[in-house]
C-alpha cells in the first residue's frame, strides 16, 4: 500500500492550511517487489512483551522480554534463559535490582562488534539500586556455550526514571525510557533515552533523558561528540521525546531516529552531531498555560476539541519557533502519532527495490489505547539521502501487532517482535 511521504522538514507550528498543502503533495511512483510476496515464519511465541533482538552471523539471537529478562536462541532453536529481571524464575542468574513497571523493564540489547574475541554484550534495563531509580546500560560477558553471563558492569547508570504517577491524566510510573542500544560501523555505541514525563529533562544539559548518547564500550563519551557548552559530553543529540528506534544509513552512515509524538507527529530525523530535536514540554513557553506537573507534553488533550494540527501548534514535537536551528524531521507520519518505535535498513538483492530502504515498526496506538495503524512502513530516501521520497506500507502475511522492534537477520530476513508475544521472520518470496 502506498502512503503519503508525510510532512518533510516542516514546522507544525505553521498554519493548518500550510500543513494540509504539504500532506496532499504528490507521491513519487514506486516500483519493485510486491510486498504480498513476503513469507512469515514464527520464530518464537508465547513470550512476555519481547522488546529487542540482536544477532550473530551464525544466527544466534539474543532477545529481551520486558518483565522477564535476557535469553538466547541458538541456531538449532534451543533457548536458554540467561539473566532475569528481579526474582524471575528459570534464569541462569538474576539482577536482584532490576524491575519491571509500566513501560520500564529490560529493553535494548546488542552484541559487541568484537564479540568473537571479547564475548561482550550490552543490555539496557531499569534498576532500583539507587533512589530515585535509574535506567542502566549493563555490559556482560557470555560464556563459551551460551549458558550464562557474568562480569556485569553498569557502563551508564544515570538515565532518569519516572518514579511515581503524575497528576497529569496520561501515563504512570516507568514511562518514556527510550531504550534502543545499537552500534554504528565505527564501533560507537548509541543509547536512546526518554523524557520520563519530566518537562525539564529534554533541554537539560546534565540529565541524561531525552538524549541519544554516543559512547565507547566503557561508557565514555566519544571524543568528537559536539553538544553545546555545559552539556554532558556523552550527548550526541538532545531534545527528544522518547526515541525507541535508531538505525544507520547504509550509504552515509548517519544515525537516523524514529520517534513517536504525543497526539501528533511521529518523526524520523537524520541526526546531526550536537543537534537539538526541539522537544521542550515545559509550561509557560510560547504562551503555554500551566500544565499538570509542569509537563505540557499532552496538552491540550484529545477532549479539548483541537485537531492534530492545532495540538501541534500548541505543543510542537519539533519547536522551530523556540529553536530555529533544531534538526528538521524528514518525515512525520502525516501529522499522526501511532507509535513509531523501531527502525532498521533492509539489505539484500532479494528485497528488490526495497534493498537499502528503511523500515519502521509502528505499534498502532489510538486514543484510549485502541489499536489503529499497526504496520511496518518502508521509508525510501531520495538520491542524495537527505530527505524521504516515498513511504510504502508492507502488506503483511500475518496478523499485525504492536511492532516493538524490527531487526535485519544475518540470513537477509527481517525479524520483528510484537508486544503480544511473538517473534516473526519475514522473508521475500519468489
Helices and strands as residue ranges (DSSP letters): E 2-3, H 16-23, G 35-37, E 38-44, E 50-55, E 61-65, E 69-73, E 79-85, E 93-95, E 106-111, H 115-118, E 120-127, E 134-142, E 149-160, E 181-183, E 189-192, E 212-215, E 235-237, E 243-248, E 255-259, E 267-270, G 292-294, G 302-304, H 308-314, G 333-335, E 340-345, G 349-354, E 358-362, G 367-369, E 375-381, E 388-393, E 403-408, E 414-418, E 422-428
